[in-house]
Structure formats: C-alpha cells, structure tokens
Amino acid sequence: MGRVAMAWTGGRLWLAAFAGVLHCGAVTAGAEAQSLRDVFRAQARATDYAAGFQALSIFGGTPGISAANYNGEKLDIDSYKIPISHRFGAAAEGVFAGWAPYVELTLSYLRARQNTYLGDGPTTPHYANLSFHSLTALAGAGIDVPLGERTWFRPLLLGGYSRGESDTDFLGPNGDLFEAESRGILTDVKMDSILLGFAVALVHERRVWQQTDLTASLRFNRIDDLNYSASDRSLESNNRFSITTGSVEMRGPTNMSFFGRDVRWIAYGGGTWMMGRHRNALGFNSFAELGVGVELVDGDLIRGVEGVSIRSSALVGGNVTGWSLGLSISF
C-alpha cells in the first residue's frame, strides 16, 4: 500500500532569530564598508541566522508535517509538498515472516516573504523586505516489523538534499549600501545542505465498526542539516532538528457513488512537536490539526491507484494558526 499527496497553504511566520540581523541601528553612513560587512556577519552568527533557514527547509521537507498560516511579523508563506510512500508485501514465512520493506520520498517547495520596519533613523534604511524559498527532497527506507496483528514498528534511515535562497531589499537611507555590504549574508543568499537522519514510528490499523477503518501513527524524526556550500562563511552551519508527529485517521462509507464509484468520508486529527535546541526557531514549537475529506474508491480508476481523496484542515497552536487544502492518491 502507498500514498502520494499534494498540498498548498499560505500564511505568516515570525522568525525571531532573524530580528537582530535586520536591526543594525548602530551602523551609520560613515562606517567603512568592511566594518559594516563585519557587523552583518557578527549579527548573522549571533542570531544563528543559518539555523532559521535550515529550520524552514526541514519543516517543509519532513513527512507528517502540515504547512499552515503563521501569525507573527507578516511573513507570508506558500508551501507545496508531495509526500510519496509505499509498503511492499510482507515475507510469508521464515524468521522474518510478516516483515515488510517500506520506502518514502517527500518533495517540497517553500516560499516566504516578510516586510519589516526598522525605524526612521536618518542614516539607516526604514524597511527590509525579505524573500526566501527552498527546495527539499528527503527519502527514507526502512522495514515494518509486526507487533501483533494490527500494529507495526517502523525504523527508517533518512537522507536528502536542501537548497535555500534568500534576498533582502532595504528601503530608505543607505539602502543600496546595506544591500551591497550584506551580499551573501542577507541579499543574494544561497545555501546547500545534505540531510541525514533517522526516524522511528508506530502504526496501528484496525476496523472499528462495519466498514469504518482507523489508522493511528506516532513518529519521531531526527535530521542533521549538514551545510556544504554557503554564499558567506557566516552562514556555514551544521544543525540538528528533532520533530515528533502523531495522527489519527478514520474512513467510512457515505452510501453515495460518483460515476458508479464508491465515495467514502475521511476525518483526521494530529499534532506536531518540535524539540531540541532549535525547537523555537520558527517562533512556535507545536500545533494541532483537524481535518475532513472525501475519497473516491476504485482500483480500476487508474492502473495501480486504489483511491483519490480531497482533504481540508485547520491548524492551531501556540503562536500559530493555519489551514491546508490537499489532494491525496492511495496506491
């Protein structure tokens, strides 16, 4: 069995770690170019600016995390994600009877824009407009080990790649100077990283009544973001991220059909928790999700496809609210 899903969301996010970089009020027009650049580099290191970029890429690329609206300093986000997974047939006999290979691939694109007021000083820019986007691919391979008839333990090895790019436009006095001296740090930023890690999950599936099925899962991910190329040495950084996700999903019949194919209802809920040193890198560290959807079931609809569903959900947590709309394909 397997699944591929596509989702789009829009929102806002507060990246508190970036605030110090954008507020260089001590810099004046008379500062030498090299000292101004040193200020930008020092601020980037002090606020762990690179970790904020990496957190966005990890957040977008980790399976089980839903994108959302983020309320804060007016950072608008568009997030696109295509997670694909497949569980192969289990061994029928022998020592590993019931064990089943499992693979997954998550492709994501994330775009963010933020407008920040810096003040009305006579020698410094008044506004900084930040834009960011990343491409992330994260693959996983593991094994489903049965714990009874309906529960599986799933250990996985993870590996992938992330490319992040960012630019900042400074508006106001000395805006051109700030852009020139922050090149590679705040403007024309490029970062490439290798992603390595592991995950462990518990999955439980059962029929609760009549034709209604329940699937519950709990998963822990640990991913190291190993930067191997950056547009400035102040952004060279390796960081570790830990994320736990949990979900419960139910599916049942609607007693309706569409062009002769059964339609089933879907209801689901879940949660995401960021942990470790960078748990607050995005301005929040947890949120819950509730959603509904409908699924068109027909194994003959497309060769190898068992069903197609449309889903919509709402998210809420500390310092974060959001929504999601997506298309899911089971095979």
Beta strands, then each sheet from edge to edge (+ up, - down):
strand 1: 2-12
strand 2: 75-87
strand 3: 100-117
strand 4: 127-146
strand 5: 151-171
strand 6: 189-209
strand 7: 212-230
strand 8: 238-258
strand 9: 261-275
strand 10: 286-302
strand 11: 305-317
strand 12: 320-330
sheet 1: 1+ 2- 3+ 4- 5+ 6- 7+ 8- 9+ 10- 11+ 12- 1+
end
